[in-house]
């Protein structure tokens, strides 16, 4: 997660939770429960013949360093984020991804629409909203396997509206909305990727997105996109 100094401090303050730590000291002792006795009549133990050491084979397919998306969450997992203008706490959960070449009769400019469904919930005493994209920071972007970054709404994506998943505006405390984020991708970029959301404090939340339709709302979203 990349944060600037000020944004990182604000994010930690807003997302901090109180926890109680409990320390336990455990004393451990080792010994021979049966005791040990020498015997004059006991013959000396035969010395074992030394055995040649067997080298341990290296683990197969073990990367030397973690991959770039090792810290990304799985689809369906929630991330707590700072609301726009540093107001409120917004929990965002991407639930579903659908890939399609057309939506409502509109063809993808680059080959494939990736439609992401999210559940946004306000967890604080203040209403909260997502941070809008401003071209370089904030909002949603897709990072393809080859590292290419695509912002939400580019290409023909801004023309796609998913009815029933078009929540907008501030979410009141204790409330939630279903929203959709749409990306216009090339076939290579649509082969799975990393979904990234940057909040008001500059913190990135990341999720690994499968290369095939996934999630509980796939059938419903496909039906709505076809109408």
N, C-alpha and C positions, 0 to 999 in steps of 0.2 A: 504494500500500500504506500503510495507516494503522497506526502503531505508537506506543505510549506510550514515554516516555523510557527507563524501566527495561527494559520488554519489548523495545524495539528494540535496546538494548545487548546484552542476553542473546542475542537472536536472531542478531545479527551475530557474536558470539563463537562460538556453537554451529554456525553454518552457514559460518563462514569457511574458506576453502581456501587453501593456499599456492600462489602463482604466481610465476614468474620473469619479470621484465620485461627486455627487450633493447632498447636504444636505438641507432639507427644514424644517423650524420650523412652526408648526401649533398650533395656540392657540385655545383652545376649552373652551367653557363656557357652563354651564348648568343652567337652571332656569325654572321657571313656567311661560310660555308665557301668560297665562291668568291671572296671579296674584292670590293672595289668600286674602280672606276677612273673618273676623270673624263676626258672627251675634249673638246678644244676644238671638234672638228668635229661633236659630237653636238648635234642641234637641241634646243631646250628642249621639255620635255614639254608637250603641250597641256593646259590646265587643264580639268578635267571640270566639266560644268554641275552645280550643286548639285541634289540630288534631295530632294523633300519627304519628311520623316520619316513612316513608316507606323506608326500606333499599334498596340501589341501588344494583342490582345483578351484580356480576363480569362479565366482557366481556368474551364471550366464545372463547376458542382457541386462547387466546392472549399470545404470548410467553413472558416470563419474561425478556429475553434479546434478542437482534437481532441475527438472524442466521448468520453463517459464511460467506455466500455469499450475504448478503444484499447490499454490496457495488458494486457487480459485475454488469457490463453492460449487456443489452439484446443483443441477436444476431442481427446484423445489425447496431449497434451503434459504432461510431469511437472513437479511443483513440490516442492522440498524444504522441509519444515516442521519445527518444533520439536515433539517429543513431549510428551504431557501431563505436567504437573508438571516441565517443563523436562528431561525424561529422554529421551535418544536423538534421532536424526534420522529422520523418517518421510518417505519420498518418496511422493507421492500422484499418481496418474494417472487421471483420469476417462476411460473408454474408450468408453462407450455410453450413449445416452439412448433411452428408449422411452416413448411417450405412450399411455395407455389409460384408458378410462372405468371399467373394472372389473378387479379382480385377485383371483383365487381366489373369485369370486362376490361380493366386496365392492365396492360402488359408491363412486365418489368423492363426497365430500360436496359439493364445490364444482364438479365437472364433469369434471376431468381429473387423473389421476395422472401425474406425471413421475418415472420411475424412472431413476436414474443408477447406473451400474456403475463402481466404481473399483478400481484395483489399488494396494494399499498395501504398501510394502516398507521394511524396517528397514535403514538404511545405516550405523549406528554400532555400537560395541561393546556397547551396551546395548539391551535390548528396548525397543521404543517402541510407543505407542498414540496414537489420535486424541484430541483434546481434546473432552470432552463439552460439549453445549450447556447453558448455564445460564440461558437466557431472554433475555439481552441480549448475551452475549459467548461466544465459543468455538463450535466445531462448524460445522454446515452451514446455509446459507440460500440462497434463490433470490431474485434481484432481477429483477422483470419489466421489460419495456421501458418501462412508465410509471413506474418507480421504486419500485413496491410491493415490500416485502420479506416473504418467507414463510420461516419456520423449518421445517427437516426434521421430519417426524413429526406435524405439526398436522393438523386435520381427521380424515379416516379413514386417513391415511397410515401411522399407527403399527400398523395392522392388516395391512399388506402385508408378507409375508416372501417373499423370492425365494430358493428353495432353490438351493444351490450358490454363492450370492453373499451369504452371511450370516456372513462372518468377523467375529469379535469378539475383544476382549481384546488383550493385548500381543503384538507380533510379535517373535520372536527375531531376533538379528542374522543377516543374510543371508537371512532368510525373507520371504515375502510372503503376502498374503491378497487374495481377491476380496470386495468388500463392495458393498452397495447402499444408496443414500440415496433416500428416497421423499418427494415433495412432493405435497400436495393443492392443486390450483390451479383458478382460474376459467379459462374458455376464453381470456379476454384475457391472463391471466398466463402461460398455456401457449404463447403464440405466440413461443417462443424467449426467452432471457434470459441472465442472468449467474449462474453457480454460484460461490458464495463459501465458502471454508473459512477460519476463524480459528483459529490455533494458540495454544499456551500463552503465547507471547511477544506475542500481540496482533497478529501479522502476518496480513494477508489474502492468500490465494491466490485468483485469479479465473480463470474459464474462460468463453468464449463458447459457449453451448449452442444448436445449431440448433433450428428450430421443427418439424422432422420427425424421425422415427426415424433414428438415425445410429449407426454404430459396428459393430465386428465381431461383437458378441454379440446383435444385435437378434433374430434368429430364435430363438435359444436362450432368451432372456429371455421373449419372447412365449409360447413353448411352456410354460415353467414357470409363468407367470402365469395361463395358461388352465387349468392342471390343478387 
